[in-house]
């Protein structure tokens, strides 16, 4: 085995240990999907939250000099003409619009603000991560109604060395971390659609290497 392969395996093992999977209880059956953030209780009423690197268009009615396009900084804040360093990460566009109206009310009469998102990245905590034996392991921006199949398409599927049916889904619910089995070989290689499951913001998929 090459030094690069040894290093890759060592990093993967370190991630497994950091997530505490060696001692986590496992459950073969995923519960009904619920999104665990302060704004959303089910997949159906998922609301997009603003995150760093999002591009926001803020329109202040009858005040074009206060309107414009702004990129959310890595610290989750933006600065506008009258408002400096306002925190926006983790808010919905509607929440931000109402916050802006309250702040601008100190300077102009009855402000009406509309906020739209032009480039979707979202908070890091909402991104879905795939590590291990995926073709392109990466963090993927969550989309409403995203499924395991959608996620695997986004990362290019499995490598030839993947033990897909030994993959794990790590999910944080109500402040505690749970680990579930997912059967990626059945889903991707055998086309068994019953192995498809809902993906939620913050989920982590861990795909181990097969031992030949």
KASUL-V191098 format. One line per field, one symbol per residue. psi: psi as a letter, one per 40 degrees, with the letter a starting at -180 (. if undefined). A space follows every 50 residues. Layout:
psi = ???
This chain:
psi = hiddddddddddddddddefddeiiihdhhihhhhgieeheiddfhhhhi iieihhhhhhhegdeeiahihhideeiihadehhfhhdheiidddddddd ddddeedihfihhhhihdhhdiideeihhhibfidghihhhiihehiddd ddddeeaiieeigdeeiihhhhhfeihihihigddddddefgeeeiiiii heihhhhiiih.
